[in-house]
Amino acid sequence: MTITRALLRVVAMALAAISFAIPVSAASKDVTLQLAWLPNAASAGEIIALNKGFFDEVGLNVTILPGGPSANTIQEVLSGTAEIAIGYAPQIMYAADKGLPIISFGAAFQKAPLTFFSLGEKNITSVADWKGMRVGANQSSAPQIAVLLDNAGLTLDDITHVQGRVPALLQDQVDIVATWPTNVADIALIVDHPGGYNAQSIWDNGLQFQSNYYIALKETLQNEGDMLNAFMAAVDKGWAWTADNQAEAVDILVEFAPALQVDKETPSLAVIIEEYIYTDETLESGFANVSRDRWQQTLDRYAALGEVKDSLTADDVHDGSVLAAVPRTKRD
């Protein structure tokens, strides 16, 4: 029985290698993946790839490290704590601006979900209506707010930027609050507000970067491209399985992170898959597609504000070799 199972495992790994045209070594390679945030529906595909053995199939022995409020995924990669991490566009841009050897090689989210919500009675129907308003958001969101304001002919001097979350909006401590529509439970009281609500996403208001980028050292990309290719093939399979088996995927998430709740993660996962993971662009270009043009537009907007050097290009923040090498799921 032991020999039979071992043979089946070898055959499965060989078939996976042939299917994805990815070399797989006989011995599994240890790889650590650092999440940007605590495990939740946004990291479902990676967790499913681990649980279902999709990493094993391509010869990777993956350990997933949780992120959180104090997590610095750039630093975790630079220090060697993780070979691969999930990061956000501003982190990657600032790292490139400092000359740090970090590169993105894919993006699970085809668009960043950050959105600014207000209650209907405020009648804030566009960013132009933010003038004189109290905007609740993390301090690190200032450059993103500045880009949106600039696109509407305003500046940060036209608003009051304060620290505030959803409760601050409901208690009239702020007029607008930045949060994530992917966190369905968090915004439920806004969506269900008797007077309705309005929302302006960064995507629809001049800042079209993607999110949940896969990042690694440039050295890793150069010397261990096969490992990154195998990783991409496995997470592609993980997200595709998740999309087709959402209820079971949520159960696996809760098993992986018992603090999660099924009734909260279920609607969040549906929104993430339907609006952020699989879009018209993934139907054309495949899972984890990255738009170089959008990277360049984002860099240019940040450079115009003096946030990064104007000499930065998409080549400084993204390498497309992994996406070019790995056939990926095409669906919307």
C-alpha positions in Angstrom: 0.0 0.0 0.0 2.8 2.4 0.9 4.6 1.7 -2.4 1.4 2.2 -4.4 0.6 5.5 -2.7 4.2 6.7 -3.3 3.9 5.8 -7.0 0.6 7.6 -7.3 2.1 10.7 -5.7 5.0 10.6 -8.1 2.7 10.2 -11.1 0.5 13.0 -9.9 3.4 15.4 -9.6 4.7 14.4 -13.0 1.3 15.0 -14.6 1.1 18.4 -12.9 4.5 19.3 -14.2 3.5 18.3 -17.7 0.2 20.1 -17.5 1.8 23.4 -16.5 5.1 22.9 -18.3 6.8 23.6 -15.0 9.9 21.6 -13.9 9.4 19.9 -10.5 12.2 18.5 -8.5 12.0 15.0 -6.9 12.3 16.6 -3.4 9.7 19.2 -2.2 11.1 22.7 -1.8 10.2 24.5 1.4 8.6 27.9 0.7 7.1 30.4 3.1 4.3 32.6 2.1 3.6 35.8 4.1 0.0 37.0 4.0 -0.6 40.8 4.1 -3.4 40.4 6.6 -4.9 37.9 9.0 -6.3 34.9 7.2 -9.8 35.5 5.7 -11.7 35.2 2.5 -9.2 37.4 0.7 -6.6 34.7 1.1 -8.9 31.8 0.4 -7.2 30.7 -2.8 -3.8 30.3 -1.2 -5.2 28.5 1.9 -7.2 26.2 -0.4 -4.0 25.4 -2.4 -2.4 24.4 0.8 -5.3 22.4 2.1 -6.1 20.6 -1.1 -2.4 19.7 -1.8 -2.1 21.8 -4.9 1.3 23.1 -3.7 2.4 19.5 -3.0 1.4 18.6 -6.6 4.0 21.0 -8.0 6.7 20.1 -5.5 6.3 22.9 -3.0 6.1 22.4 0.8 4.4 25.7 1.7 4.0 27.3 5.1 1.6 30.2 5.3 2.3 33.0 7.8 -0.6 35.3 8.9 -0.2 39.0 8.5 -2.1 41.7 10.5 -2.1 45.4 11.5 1.7 45.4 12.2 2.7 43.1 9.3 5.3 44.5 6.9 5.4 42.0 4.0 8.2 43.9 2.3 10.4 43.5 5.3 9.6 39.8 5.7 10.7 39.2 2.1 13.8 41.3 2.5 14.8 39.6 5.7 14.4 36.1 4.2 11.5 35.2 6.6 9.4 34.6 3.5 10.3 33.8 -0.1 6.9 35.1 -1.3 4.5 37.6 0.2 1.3 39.3 -0.6 1.5 43.0 -0.8 -0.2 46.2 -1.8 0.7 48.7 -4.6 1.8 51.5 -2.3 4.2 49.2 -0.4 5.7 48.0 -3.6 6.0 51.5 -5.1 7.7 52.9 -2.0 10.1 49.9 -1.9 11.1 50.5 -5.5 11.5 54.2 -4.8 14.0 53.3 -2.1 15.9 51.0 -4.5 14.9 47.8 -2.5 15.2 44.6 -4.6 11.4 43.8 -4.4 9.4 42.9 -7.5 5.7 41.9 -8.1 5.0 38.9 -10.4 1.2 38.7 -10.3 -1.9 40.1 -8.6 -4.8 38.0 -7.3 -7.1 41.0 -7.2 -7.7 42.6 -10.5 -8.6 45.9 -8.9 -8.1 47.4 -5.4 -11.3 47.4 -3.5 -10.8 50.4 -1.2 -14.0 52.5 -1.3 -15.2 55.7 0.5 -18.7 55.4 1.9 -21.1 58.1 3.2 -24.6 58.0 4.4 -27.3 59.0 1.9 -28.5 62.1 3.8 -25.1 63.7 3.2 -25.7 63.6 -0.5 -22.1 63.0 -1.3 -22.3 61.6 -4.8 -18.8 62.3 -6.2 -15.3 63.1 -4.9 -16.0 66.7 -5.8 -18.6 66.7 -3.0 -15.8 66.0 -0.4 -14.9 69.6 -0.1 -15.3 70.7 3.5 -16.0 67.1 4.6 -14.4 65.0 7.4 -12.8 61.9 5.7 -12.1 59.0 8.0 -9.1 56.9 6.9 -5.8 55.6 8.0 -3.0 58.1 7.9 -1.2 55.9 5.3 -4.2 56.5 2.9 -3.3 60.2 2.5 -1.6 59.7 -0.9 -4.5 57.8 -2.2 -6.9 60.4 -1.0 -4.7 63.1 -2.5 -4.8 61.4 -5.9 -8.6 61.2 -5.8 -8.9 64.8 -4.7 -6.5 66.0 -7.4 -8.6 64.2 -10.0 -11.6 66.1 -8.8 -9.8 69.5 -8.7 -9.3 69.5 -4.9 -6.4 69.1 -2.5 -6.0 67.7 1.0 -6.5 71.2 2.3 -10.1 71.0 1.1 -10.9 68.2 3.6 -10.3 67.2 7.2 -8.5 63.9 7.2 -9.1 62.1 10.5 -8.6 58.6 11.9 -11.9 56.9 11.7 -13.6 53.6 10.9 -17.2 52.6 10.1 -18.5 53.3 13.7 -17.2 56.9 13.3 -19.4 57.3 10.2 -22.5 55.9 12.0 -21.9 58.1 15.0 -21.5 61.2 12.7 -17.9 61.7 13.8 -16.9 61.7 10.1 -18.8 62.4 6.9 -17.0 59.8 4.8 -15.1 56.6 5.7 -12.6 54.5 3.8 -13.3 50.8 4.1 -13.4 47.6 2.0 -16.6 46.3 0.3 -15.0 42.9 0.5 -15.7 42.9 4.2 -19.5 42.5 3.9 -20.1 42.2 7.6 -18.1 45.5 8.3 -20.2 47.5 5.9 -23.6 45.9 6.7 -24.8 48.8 8.8 -23.9 51.2 6.0 -25.6 49.2 3.3 -28.7 48.7 5.4 -28.9 52.3 6.5 -32.5 53.5 6.1 -31.5 56.7 4.3 -29.3 54.8 1.8 -25.6 55.4 1.2 -23.2 56.6 -1.5 -19.8 55.3 -2.4 -16.7 56.4 -4.3 -14.1 53.7 -5.0 -10.5 54.6 -5.8 -10.8 52.4 -8.9 -13.6 54.6 -10.3 -12.0 57.9 -9.4 -8.6 58.0 -11.0 -6.5 55.4 -9.1 -6.7 52.1 -10.9 -4.1 49.9 -9.2 -4.6 46.2 -8.5 -4.2 44.5 -5.2 -2.9 41.4 -3.4 0.2 41.4 -5.5 2.5 38.4 -5.2 6.0 39.7 -4.5 9.5 38.3 -4.1 13.1 39.3 -4.2 14.4 40.1 -7.7 17.1 37.6 -6.9 14.5 34.9 -6.3 12.9 35.7 -9.6 16.2 35.4 -11.4 17.5 32.2 -9.6 14.3 30.4 -8.6 11.9 31.2 -11.4 10.7 27.5 -11.6 9.7 27.7 -7.9 7.7 30.9 -8.6 6.1 29.4 -11.7 5.1 26.3 -9.6 3.6 28.6 -6.9 1.6 30.6 -9.5 0.2 27.3 -11.0 -0.9 26.1 -7.5 -2.6 29.3 -6.4 -4.3 29.6 -9.8 -5.7 26.1 -9.1 -6.5 27.1 -5.5 -8.6 30.1 -6.5 -10.4 28.2 -9.4 -11.3 25.4 -6.9 -12.5 28.1 -4.4 -14.7 29.7 -7.0 -16.4 26.4 -7.8 -16.7 25.2 -4.2 -17.4 28.4 -2.2 -19.3 26.8 0.7 -16.6 24.1 1.3 -13.9 26.7 0.9 -15.3 28.8 3.7 -15.4 25.7 5.9 -11.7 25.1 5.2 -11.0 28.8 6.0 -12.7 28.5 9.3 -10.8 25.3 10.1 -7.5 27.1 9.2 -8.4 30.2 11.2 -11.0 29.3 13.9 -11.6 32.9 14.8 -13.4 33.4 11.4 -17.2 33.0 11.2 -18.9 31.1 8.3 -21.8 33.6 8.1 -19.4 36.5 7.7 -16.8 34.9 5.3 -19.4 33.4 3.0 -20.8 36.7 1.5 -17.3 38.2 1.5 -15.8 35.4 -0.5 -18.6 35.7 -3.0 -17.9 39.4 -3.5 -14.2 38.8 -3.8 -14.5 36.1 -6.4 -17.2 37.8 -8.5 -15.9 41.3 -8.5 -12.2 41.2 -7.8 -10.6 37.8 -8.6 -12.3 37.0 -11.8 -13.2 39.9 -14.2 -13.4 40.6 -17.9 -9.6 40.9 -17.9 -9.1 37.4 -16.4 -11.4 36.0 -19.0 -9.0 37.4 -21.6 -5.6 37.2 -19.9 -6.0 34.7 -17.0 -5.8 34.6 -13.3 -3.4 37.1 -11.6 -3.1 39.2 -14.7 -1.2 42.4 -14.2 -1.7 45.6 -16.3 1.6 47.3 -16.9 -0.2 50.3 -18.2 -2.1 50.7 -14.9 1.2 50.2 -12.9 2.7 53.1 -15.0 -0.3 55.3 -14.5 -0.3 54.8 -10.8 3.4 55.5 -10.6 2.9 58.7 -12.6 0.1 59.8 -10.3 2.2 59.2 -7.2 5.2 60.9 -8.8 3.1 64.0 -9.6 2.4 64.3 -5.9 6.0 63.9 -5.0 5.4 60.5 -3.3 7.9 58.7 -5.6 10.6 59.6 -8.1 9.3 60.4 -11.5 11.9 58.1 -13.1 10.2 55.0 -11.8 8.6 52.7 -14.5 6.5 49.6 -14.5 9.7 47.6 -15.0 10.8 48.7 -11.5 7.8 47.2 -9.8 6.7 44.3 -11.9 8.2 41.4 -13.9 5.8 39.5 -16.2 8.0 36.4 -16.8 6.0 34.2 -14.4 2.7 35.1 -15.9 4.1 34.5 -19.4 5.4 31.1 -18.4 2.3 29.7 -16.6 -1.0 28.9 -18.3 -3.7 30.3 -15.9 -7.4 29.9 -15.6 -9.5 32.2 -17.8 -12.9 33.0 -16.5 -15.1 35.9 -15.4 
